Every structure is written in C-alpha cells, then in structure tokens.
Amino acid sequence: MAQVRPMRADARRNYERLLEVAAEAFAEHGENASLDDIAKRAGVGSGTLYRHFPTRQALLEAAYVDRIEAMVTRAEELAKELPPGEALGEWLYELCVGTIQVRGMKTLLGSAVTDATGSAALTACGTSVRAAATRLVEAAQAEGGLRADIEPIEVLRLAHGVATASELADGRGGYIRRYLSLLTEGLRPGPGEAAG
C-alpha cells in the first residue's frame, strides 16, 4: 500500500498562500475571478496553482471548505436547539444569507442542487450540504410539518432560488425571510394530505 508523502514546507506555503489569495479574489470578483491573477498574486506560477487545484471548482471548494463545514455543523446545532420545522427554516435562511454574502459560494453550493449523484460534479462540499439537508428535511417530515413527497434536493434547489430571487430584489438578501416564508407555506401538508 503506497503511503502519501507529506507536503514539503515550500509546497505547503504555496498551497496556503493560494487559498488565502483565492478567498480574497473570489470575495472581490465572485467565482469567475481570474485563476492566472490568483497565481500571480500568490507569487507562484499557473502550473503550481493547477498542480494543487486542477479545476476552478476544486479551488473554490478548498477556499470555502471551512464555511461549508460550518454550515453543516450549524444544521446539527439547530436540529438540537429547535423543533424540526423551525430548524429547517432557520438553516435554510442561514444558507441563503451565506450564499449571498460570500461571493463565489453560489456556484459551490450549486453542486449540491444538481442531479449528478455519484458523479464528479457533486463535490465533497455538495455531498455534505445534501446530507445536512436530508437530516433536517426528514426530521421535519417525521414531525408532520413538511409534505411527505418533498425530496431534500428539491428543498435545496428552492432555497438556492430564494437566495437568487432575494439577491435580484435588493442585492443584499433583505427579502430572504419573506421568500422563505412563502416557500415553507407551500411545503406544508395541506388538509387531508399525508405528512412524512
């Protein structure tokens, strides 16, 4: 069995510098920030950037993995603190806010709302977000506050749409709570409908 060699000190510094610069560039210019410019600002060649991060998606994911992990952890915290329906609603709100406030996050979270189950298009971050959504959705369904025919992926797609609609409305996400309220009303079981 081959052992993974630890990264040399200079390679580790380049990796960390690339992540730092990439996070700044994505914050300034969104997910379409120039990768060549990121390499230049980090003081490395483009080859070094691509050796560490073969795709834009890989760089985005690495730059924001801590934020994604925090969102997943937040789902677990809310599940312990609030009733299932409220936990789902609050988590979706925080997810939408993060999508708007952190430029570049929308593309990264977009991997969580694709149908690409099991393919390379579904990144590790997307997988984590989907798992968190699944836990919250299933708990809300079991409580009876969410229609039984709703899939977690559908809830994520709708939340992605809410973030986009709110951003279009005022650029700051001021309509997220209103739009999520309209959404969650539509996701509740109607009279005579079976809940989860």
N, C-alpha and C positions, 0 to 999 in steps of 0.2 A: 504494500500500500504506500503510495507516494505521500510524502509529507509536504505540507505547504510551508515554503520558506518565509520567514518574517521579512517584512519590507525593510530595505536599507534605510538608514536615517535620512539621507537626502531625498529618497523617493517618498518617504513618509511626509517630509516637509513640503515637497511639491504637491502631494495629494491634499494635504490640509490647506495649503495656500490656494489651490484651485477651488476647493469647496468654499472657502471664505470669499474669494473674488466672485465665484459663480452666484452665491447667495446675494451679494451686493448687486451684481449685474441683473439678475432676474428681478430683484426688487425695483430697480430703476427702469428696466426695459421690458419686463414680462418674459414669458417663456421663449420669445424669439430673439433674445439677446445674442449677439454675435459670439460664437464659440472661439473664433480666432482672436477676438478682442479680449475674451476672458483669459485665454492662454497668455496673450501679450501682457495684460495687467498683472497676471500672476508671475510673470518673469520666466515663463517656460515656453517651449516650442509647441506647436499644434500637435505634433506627434506624441509628446508627453501627455497632453490632455486626452487624446484618443486612446492611448495605452491604458490610462486609468478609467476612462469613461468612453466606451466605444460608440455610444449614441447620446443624443440630446436628452432623451428620456432617462438614461442612466445617470446623467449629471444632475438633472432635476431631482430625481429620486434621492440621490445621495445628499444633495444640498438641503432637502426638506425632510429627510427621514425622521429627524428629531421632532419636527412639528406633526408629522403623521402619527408617530408613536404617541405623542401627547394627546392627539385626538382619540386614538384607540383607548388609551388609559382613561381619558375623560368619559368615554362611553361606559366603562366599567364602574367608575365612581358614581356617575349619575344613576346607573342601574341599582346601586346600593342605597342611594340617598332619596330617590323619588319613586312614586308609583310608575309602573311600566310605560303607560301612555305619556306621562309628563317627561319621563327620562328620554324617551324617543324624541319628543318635540323639542326639548332643550338641546339635545345633542345635534339635531338637525339644524337648529338655529346657530349653534357654535360652529358647525361645519360650514354653513353658508357664510358666516362672518369671516372665517378663515380663508375661504375661497376668494372673497372679495379683497380682503386686506393684504393678503400675501400674493403679490403678482407672480404668476407662474404656477400657482397652486391649482388653478382651474384645470390646466392641461394634465397635471399629475393626477388629480382626483378623477379626471375624465376616464382614466384607465379602470377605475372602479365601477364605472357605469356602462362598460361595453359588454357585449355578449361573448367576449373572447375567453371564456372559461378554459383554463388549461393551456392557453397559448402564450407565446412570449409577450403579446400585447398587454396581458394582465400582469402588472408588475407586483413585486412583493408588497409595496405600499397599497396598491389597489386591493390585493388579497386581504390585507389587514383591515382595511376600511370596510370591505364587504362582510368580513367575519363579525366585526363590531355591529354593523347594521343588522345582520341576521339575528344576533343575540337580542338586540333591542326590539326588533320587529316581532320576533317570535314570542317574546315576553308580553308585548302589548296585545298580540292576538290571543294568547292564553288568558289574559285578563279580560278579554272581551271588548277592548277598546279600539280594535283595528279589524277591518274586514279580513276574513279567512282567505280570500282569494288574492290578496295582495302579496307580491313577492318582494323580498328585501331589495333586489336590484331595481325594482320599479320605484321604491321609495327613494333610493339614492338618485335615480335619474330625475325624479320630480324635484328633489332638493337641489340638484345641480341646476335645473331650470329655474327654480325660485331665486337662486343666487344670481343667475344671469338676468332674470327679469328685474330684480331689485337694483342691480348694477345699472341696467339701462334706464331705470326710473329716475335715479338721482346720483348715480356714480359712487355712492357711499354705503349702500346697503340699508338705508333708512326704512325700506318697505319690507324687509325680511320677515319681521314678526307678523305683519298683516298677511303677506302672501302665504306664509306657513300656516297661519290660522285657517285661511281659505282652503288650503290643501288638506290639512288634517280633518277638517269638517267632512270633506269628500271621502276620506279614507275610513271613516267610522261606519260601523254596520248600520244599515237603515232598519226601520221597523220590519220585523219578520225575517231579517237576514241573519244567517248564522254567523256568529263571531268565531274566532280561532279556536 
